[in-house]
C-alpha cells in the first residue's frame, strides 16, 4: 500500500486551540507540489475551516 501524498495532523494547544499540520510526502519528486497534493490540501483546509 502506498503512502498518502500529504500527511495531515493536528496538535491541541492550551485553551483547546489546534495547530494544523500538512506534511508533503513525495520524496521521489523532492516534495514538489502536484495537482493531487493541492487538491488534498484544499479539501483538508475546508474541513479544518469548518472545525470549530
C-alpha positions in Angstrom: 0.0 0.0 0.0 1.4 3.4 -1.0 1.8 6.2 1.5 -0.5 9.3 1.0 1.0 12.2 -0.9 0.2 14.6 2.0 0.0 13.7 5.7 -2.3 15.7 7.9 -2.0 16.1 11.7 -3.4 18.3 14.4 -1.8 19.3 17.7 -4.0 20.5 20.5 -2.7 23.6 22.4 -3.7 25.4 25.5 -7.3 26.7 25.6 -8.4 24.0 23.2 -6.9 25.7 20.1 -5.4 23.5 17.5 -2.4 23.7 15.1 -3.0 22.1 11.8 0.0 20.5 10.0 0.2 19.3 6.4 3.4 17.4 5.6 4.3 16.8 2.0 5.2 13.1 1.4 6.6 12.8 -2.1 10.3 12.1 -1.7 10.9 11.0 -5.3 9.7 14.3 -6.6 11.6 16.2 -3.8 8.2 17.2 -2.4 7.3 19.3 -5.3 3.5 20.0 -5.4 1.4 18.0 -7.7 -2.3 18.8 -8.6 -3.3 15.8 -6.4 -1.4 17.3 -3.4 -3.1 20.7 -4.0 -6.5 19.1 -4.1 -5.8 17.1 -0.9 -4.6 20.2 0.9 -7.6 22.3 -0.3 -10.1 19.7 0.8 -8.4 19.3 4.2 -8.3 23.1 4.7 -12.0 23.2 4.1 -12.5 20.6 6.8 -10.3 22.5 9.2 -12.2 25.7 8.5 -15.5 24.0 9.4 -14.0 22.6 12.7 -15.0 25.0 15.5 
